[in-house]
Amino acid sequence: MTHGDRRLLKKRDDPLVQQTNNQRVTVIFDLDSETYSSELKPFEIIHDGIHRGIPEELRRGARLVLRGPKAEEVYPDMFAGEVASEYSDGESVTLTATIEAISASPGPWRNIGFDHLAITVADREGAYRFFTEALGMREMRHDPHMTVLTTGHTALFLFSAGDDVPMSDGLPSRWHHLGFVVDNLNHAYHHLREYAALLSNFTLLERQERWSLYGHYRNGDIEFMIQLSKIRDGWKGFDEPPEITDWLYDYAGQRYGKRLDGEVS
């Protein structure tokens, strides 16, 4: 546990605070006739268990859906300790995992827009105070796993740097991943497979408000995640769109920046 995570645990009245760093929760993934397990800290998320427990060759190019012992919806960003306490004895929980190939079909699709930037930081509590107090961003989540801050239409995700941070190289001030929203994941996935030299190792995961397609993008010696999401019905849109759109610059409306060399085709 990082120092920042200790402060987060102390700060919040969370049931997981009562569980020490030495405790572990066993998450078992029942996949057809095979089972895979992972030992997680109570405040680690199910996504950690997926990456540690289910072999990558099974996850690659796959759509993964999880359900609890009584078919409860379980999402990758839920805490292992909460899932085990709610749906089992608190020490272990068995989740039914359904894996099938990601559907891909040719057709039109559109990148609706940038959704969020996720970065790792050395001092997450300090970053939280800066972005909320100095820059006026609004807290939507702030717990041992991650911090989510927003101005309404986009979000900043903060993760603590460390060796045990999922899908991270453990170094601070790094991009963890970039998130975009698209209108058709099947068509987008079909298109992106043409760029396998740059973007690969796709996994499609179900979340409460979206379906998220993760791929790993390589740029020189650096690799980080790209997340494409399709927002689920009931979670789309804003209550008062003009409160956001009327104040923003339309990047797609014209060429950016003043130029003195005439029109460039």
Kinemage of the C-alpha trace (Angstrom):
@kinemage 1
@onewidth
@group {chain A} dominant
@subgroup {mainchain}
@vectorlist {calphas} color= white
{ca met a 1} P 0.000 0.000 0.000
{ca thr a 2} L 1.398 3.401 -0.879
{ca his a 3} L 1.525 6.299 1.586
{ca gly a 4} L -1.161 8.072 -0.422
{ca asp a 5} L -3.462 5.058 -0.137
{ca arg a 6} L -3.016 4.988 3.666
{ca arg a 7} L -4.164 8.590 3.856
{ca leu a 8} L -7.136 7.821 1.655
{ca leu a 9} L -8.115 4.895 3.871
{ca lys a 10} L -7.819 6.961 7.049
{ca lys a 11} L -9.760 9.840 5.562
{ca arg a 12} L -12.905 7.936 4.645
{ca asp a 13} L -15.445 6.042 6.736
{ca asp a 14} L -15.215 2.940 4.578
{ca pro a 15} L -15.764 -0.683 5.688
{ca leu a 16} L -12.549 -1.603 3.938
{ca val a 17} L -10.624 0.570 6.403
{ca gln a 18} L -11.203 -2.112 9.029
{ca gln a 19} L -9.467 -4.711 6.877
{ca thr a 20} L -5.681 -4.716 7.184
{ca asn a 21} L -3.163 -4.799 4.389
{ca asn a 22} L -2.313 -8.384 5.333
{ca gln a 23} L -5.789 -9.708 4.599
{ca arg a 24} L -6.551 -11.333 1.287
{ca val a 25} L -9.752 -12.178 -0.548
{ca thr a 26} L -9.832 -15.160 -2.874
{ca val a 27} L -11.656 -14.454 -6.120
{ca ile a 28} L -12.409 -17.554 -8.156
{ca phe a 29} L -13.388 -17.259 -11.802
{ca asp a 30} L -15.497 -20.193 -12.991
{ca leu a 31} L -15.000 -20.406 -16.744
{ca asp a 32} L -16.833 -23.369 -18.278
{ca ser a 33} L -15.134 -26.419 -16.767
{ca glu a 34} L -12.022 -24.562 -15.626
{ca thr a 35} L -11.482 -22.349 -12.588
{ca tyr a 36} L -8.885 -19.637 -12.092
{ca ser a 37} L -8.238 -17.847 -8.829
{ca ser a 38} L -6.491 -14.740 -7.575
{ca glu a 39} L -5.600 -13.492 -4.099
{ca leu a 40} L -6.494 -9.813 -3.742
{ca lys a 41} L -6.333 -7.184 -1.043
{ca pro a 42} L -9.841 -6.158 0.047
{ca phe a 43} L -9.524 -2.743 -1.642
{ca glu a 44} L -8.094 -4.115 -4.893
{ca ile a 45} L -10.559 -4.340 -7.745
{ca ile a 46} L -11.850 -7.354 -9.617
{ca his a 47} L -9.952 -6.139 -12.681
{ca asp a 48} L -6.726 -6.917 -10.811
{ca gly a 49} L -7.927 -10.465 -10.321
{ca ile a 50} L -8.832 -10.824 -13.988
{ca his a 51} L -5.308 -9.872 -15.059
{ca arg a 52} L -3.590 -12.040 -12.468
{ca gly a 53} L -5.910 -15.018 -12.584
{ca ile a 54} L -7.268 -15.512 -16.103
{ca pro a 55} L -4.517 -16.294 -18.632
{ca glu a 56} L -3.876 -13.557 -21.175
{ca glu a 57} L -4.377 -15.934 -24.102
{ca leu a 58} L -7.982 -16.425 -22.953
{ca arg a 59} L -8.613 -12.692 -22.490
{ca arg a 60} L -7.013 -11.536 -25.722
{ca gly a 61} L -9.682 -10.652 -28.287
{ca ala a 62} L -12.408 -11.676 -25.838
{ca arg a 63} L -15.612 -10.211 -24.435
{ca leu a 64} L -15.710 -10.914 -20.691
{ca val a 65} L -18.845 -10.830 -18.525
{ca leu a 66} L -18.897 -11.596 -14.780
{ca arg a 67} L -21.799 -12.674 -12.571
{ca gly a 68} L -22.039 -13.432 -8.877
{ca pro a 69} L -23.216 -16.691 -7.224
{ca lys a 70} L -26.871 -15.736 -7.798
{ca ala a 71} L -26.328 -14.073 -11.176
{ca glu a 72} L -25.652 -10.661 -9.628
{ca glu a 73} L -23.980 -8.177 -11.949
{ca val a 74} L -20.304 -7.819 -11.059
{ca tyr a 75} L -18.107 -5.257 -12.786
{ca pro a 76} L -14.305 -5.123 -13.029
{ca asp a 77} L -13.983 -1.850 -11.098
{ca met a 78} L -15.733 -3.183 -7.973
{ca phe a 79} L -13.686 -3.844 -4.813
{ca ala a 80} L -12.872 -7.490 -4.135
{ca gly a 81} L -13.619 -7.095 -0.423
{ca glu a 82} L -17.060 -5.620 -1.054
{ca val a 83} L -17.954 -8.265 -3.639
{ca ala a 84} L -16.872 -11.109 -1.331
{ca ser a 85} L -18.748 -9.632 1.670
{ca glu a 86} L -21.939 -8.915 -0.264
{ca tyr a 87} L -22.157 -12.095 -2.315
{ca ser a 88} L -20.281 -14.633 -0.156
{ca asp a 89} L -18.603 -15.140 3.225
{ca gly a 90} L -16.204 -12.199 2.957
{ca glu a 91} L -13.158 -14.422 2.521
{ca ser a 92} L -13.730 -15.801 -0.964
{ca val a 93} L -16.212 -15.495 -3.792
{ca thr a 94} L -16.816 -17.477 -6.962
{ca leu a 95} L -17.745 -15.502 -10.060
{ca thr a 96} L -19.079 -17.018 -13.237
{ca ala a 97} L -17.009 -15.762 -16.145
{ca thr a 98} L -18.359 -15.846 -19.673
{ca ile a 99} L -15.786 -15.354 -22.394
{ca glu a 100} L -16.529 -15.162 -26.091
{ca ala a 101} L -14.857 -13.595 -29.095
{ca ile a 102} L -15.415 -9.869 -29.510
{ca ser a 103} L -17.895 -9.307 -32.302
{ca ala a 104} L -16.330 -7.495 -35.242
{ca ser a 105} L -18.147 -6.401 -38.379
{ca pro a 106} L -17.335 -3.873 -41.096
{ca gly a 107} L -19.361 -0.704 -41.097
{ca pro a 108} L -19.389 2.976 -40.266
{ca trp a 109} L -18.423 4.157 -36.814
{ca arg a 110} L -17.561 7.475 -35.232
{ca asn a 111} L -15.226 8.566 -32.483
{ca ile a 112} L -17.690 10.722 -30.554
{ca gly a 113} L -15.001 12.337 -28.481
{ca phe a 114} L -12.392 12.302 -25.782
{ca asp a 115} L -13.842 10.898 -22.552
{ca his a 116} L -11.049 10.839 -19.982
{ca leu a 117} L -7.317 10.904 -19.336
{ca ala a 118} L -5.911 8.506 -16.748
{ca ile a 119} L -2.485 9.180 -15.238
{ca thr a 120} L -0.371 7.801 -12.408
{ca val a 121} L 0.916 10.265 -9.807
{ca ala a 122} L 3.387 10.060 -6.921
{ca asp a 123} L 1.096 11.925 -4.496
{ca arg a 124} L -2.543 11.259 -5.329
{ca glu a 125} L -3.902 13.073 -2.276
{ca gly a 126} L -1.885 16.156 -3.198
{ca ala a 127} L -3.039 15.947 -6.802
{ca tyr a 128} L -6.621 15.584 -5.589
{ca arg a 129} L -6.363 18.787 -3.543
{ca phe a 130} L -4.745 20.694 -6.406
{ca phe a 131} L -7.269 19.752 -9.081
{ca thr a 132} L -10.289 20.253 -6.814
{ca glu a 133} L -9.237 23.281 -4.780
{ca ala a 134} L -7.027 25.139 -7.255
{ca leu a 135} L -8.653 24.185 -10.552
{ca gly a 136} L -12.227 23.688 -9.366
{ca met a 137} L -12.790 20.141 -10.606
{ca arg a 138} L -15.531 18.110 -8.970
{ca glu a 139} L -14.885 14.845 -7.110
{ca met a 140} L -16.883 11.872 -8.399
{ca arg a 141} L -14.781 9.139 -6.790
{ca his a 142} L -11.869 9.209 -4.364
{ca asp a 143} L -10.940 5.901 -2.772
{ca pro a 144} L -7.993 3.517 -2.401
{ca his a 145} L -8.250 2.402 -6.039
{ca met a 146} L -8.608 5.641 -7.964
{ca thr a 147} L -9.687 9.266 -8.053
{ca val a 148} L -12.168 10.547 -10.641
{ca leu a 149} L -12.492 14.298 -11.126
{ca thr a 150} L -14.629 16.084 -13.689
{ca thr a 151} L -15.882 19.373 -15.074
{ca gly a 152} L -18.934 17.633 -16.489
{ca his a 153} L -18.137 16.452 -20.004
{ca thr a 154} L -14.695 14.901 -19.530
{ca ala a 155} L -12.842 13.390 -16.596
{ca leu a 156} L -9.388 13.046 -15.102
{ca phe a 157} L -8.555 9.665 -13.552
{ca leu a 158} L -5.730 9.544 -11.014
{ca phe a 159} L -3.946 6.363 -9.931
{ca ser a 160} L -1.209 6.085 -7.318
{ca ala a 161} L 2.154 5.095 -8.757
{ca gly a 162} L 3.402 1.742 -7.523
{ca asp a 163} L 4.351 -1.748 -8.580
{ca asp a 164} L 0.908 -3.095 -7.693
{ca val a 165} L -1.050 -0.594 -9.809
{ca pro a 166} L -2.972 -2.544 -12.462
{ca met a 167} L -1.979 -2.026 -16.093
{ca ser a 168} L 0.779 0.434 -15.162
{ca asp a 169} L 4.571 0.435 -15.310
{ca gly a 170} L 4.588 1.753 -11.741
{ca leu a 171} L 6.178 5.102 -12.575
{ca pro a 172} L 4.586 8.465 -11.704
{ca ser a 173} L 3.629 11.152 -14.221
{ca arg a 174} L 2.806 8.572 -16.878
{ca trp a 175} L -0.235 8.118 -19.036
{ca his a 176} L -2.151 5.170 -17.693
{ca his a 177} L -4.674 5.215 -20.534
{ca leu a 178} L -6.702 7.458 -22.837
{ca gly a 179} L -10.456 7.001 -23.052
{ca phe a 180} L -12.749 7.775 -25.990
{ca val a 181} L -16.454 7.223 -26.635
{ca val a 182} L -17.589 5.690 -29.924
{ca asp a 183} L -21.003 4.999 -31.404
{ca asn a 184} L -20.358 1.386 -32.505
{ca leu a 185} L -17.805 -0.859 -30.807
{ca asn a 186} L -18.174 -3.774 -33.229
{ca his a 187} L -17.363 -1.625 -36.239
{ca ala a 188} L -14.585 0.201 -34.378
{ca tyr a 189} L -12.973 -3.079 -33.355
{ca his a 190} L -13.112 -4.393 -36.922
{ca his a 191} L -11.395 -1.214 -38.115
{ca leu a 192} L -8.710 -1.190 -35.410
{ca arg a 193} L -7.628 -4.744 -36.153
{ca glu a 194} L -6.114 -3.353 -39.366
{ca tyr a 195} L -3.590 -1.521 -37.151
{ca ala a 196} L -2.372 -4.585 -35.265
{ca ala a 197} L 1.245 -3.442 -35.566
{ca leu a 198} L 0.433 -0.465 -33.340
{ca leu a 199} L -2.605 -1.499 -31.306
{ca ser a 200} L -3.243 -5.014 -30.021
{ca asn a 201} L -4.252 -7.286 -27.131
{ca phe a 202} L -7.893 -6.219 -27.036
{ca thr a 203} L -10.303 -7.101 -24.229
{ca leu a 204} L -13.947 -6.024 -23.975
{ca leu a 205} L -15.274 -5.566 -20.431
{ca glu a 206} L -18.733 -4.787 -19.081
{ca arg a 207} L -19.152 -1.873 -16.701
{ca gln a 208} L -22.213 -0.376 -15.061
{ca glu a 209} L -22.494 2.564 -17.446
{ca arg a 210} L -20.579 1.336 -20.492
{ca trp a 211} L -18.924 -1.415 -22.473
{ca ser a 212} L -15.184 -0.741 -22.682
{ca leu a 213} L -12.762 -2.068 -25.288
{ca tyr a 214} L -9.136 -1.966 -24.123
{ca gly a 215} L -6.140 -2.187 -26.430
{ca his a 216} L -2.431 -1.552 -25.980
{ca tyr a 217} L -0.897 1.145 -28.189
{ca arg a 218} L 2.823 1.202 -28.908
{ca asn a 219} L 4.724 4.401 -29.735
{ca gly a 220} L 8.456 3.808 -29.926
{ca asp a 221} L 9.520 2.142 -26.694
{ca ile a 222} L 6.410 3.274 -24.806
{ca glu a 223} L 3.185 1.307 -24.491
{ca phe a 224} L -0.056 2.453 -22.890
{ca met a 225} L -3.729 1.641 -23.072
{ca ile a 226} L -6.411 3.045 -25.317
{ca gln a 227} L -9.983 2.587 -24.090
{ca leu a 228} L -12.959 2.867 -26.439
{ca ser a 229} L -16.364 2.890 -24.762
{ca lys a 230} L -19.981 2.606 -25.850
{ca ile a 231} L -22.172 4.242 -23.207
{ca arg a 232} L -25.160 2.128 -22.228
{ca asp a 233} L -28.744 3.289 -22.541
{ca gly a 234} L -29.884 5.199 -19.491
{ca trp a 235} L -26.414 6.658 -18.891
{ca lys a 236} L -26.026 8.881 -21.956
{ca gly a 237} L -26.325 12.633 -22.233
{ca phe a 238} L -26.332 15.661 -19.942
{ca asp a 239} L -29.152 17.371 -18.065
{ca glu a 240} L -28.250 20.801 -19.440
{ca pro a 241} L -25.939 20.457 -22.481
{ca pro a 242} L -25.690 24.214 -23.212
{ca glu a 243} L -24.141 24.755 -19.784
{ca ile a 244} L -21.157 22.857 -21.170
{ca thr a 245} L -21.202 23.237 -24.947
{ca asp a 246} L -21.882 26.982 -25.012
{ca trp a 247} L -18.556 27.600 -23.252
{ca leu a 248} L -16.315 25.256 -25.231
{ca tyr a 249} L -14.262 25.800 -28.357
{ca asp a 250} L -15.376 23.881 -31.467
{ca tyr a 251} L -12.137 22.280 -32.618
{ca ala a 252} L -13.887 20.552 -35.514
{ca gly a 253} L -15.380 23.795 -36.812
{ca gln a 254} L -12.230 25.337 -38.296
{ca arg a 255} L -8.480 24.999 -38.617
{ca tyr a 256} L -6.790 25.663 -35.292
{ca gly a 257} L -4.653 28.756 -34.782
{ca lys a 258} L -4.128 31.955 -36.788
{ca arg a 259} L -2.030 31.429 -39.924
{ca leu a 260} L -0.513 34.043 -42.218
{ca asp a 261} L 0.340 31.837 -45.174
{ca gly a 262} L -3.137 31.726 -46.693
{ca glu a 263} L -5.453 28.796 -46.908
{ca val a 264} L -3.860 25.368 -46.776
{ca ser a 265} L -5.751 22.482 -48.342
